[in-house]
Amino acid sequence: MIQIGDIVEIQDRTGVEPYVIDGERYTVIDVQESGTLKIADNETTAFIPQSQVKKVKVID
C-alpha cells in the first residue's frame, strides 16, 4: 500500500503525459480515497492513479 512520504516511479503516463515522465521518481504528498495520488518533485505536482506507479524502495 502506497502512503504519504513514499517514493514512487511512473510506470504509465496515460492521461498525465504533459506533467510526468516514465521512469521518473516522485514523492507522494497525498492519497485520496479514490486511490488517486498527489505526487511531487522539485518542479512538478500532479495527480495520477495509483495503478500507474510502483513504489520504490529507497536504500540510504
Secondary structure, 3 states (H helix, E strand, C coil): CCCCCCEEEECCCCCCCCCCCCCCEEEEEEECCCCEEEEECCCCEEEEEHHHEEEECCCC
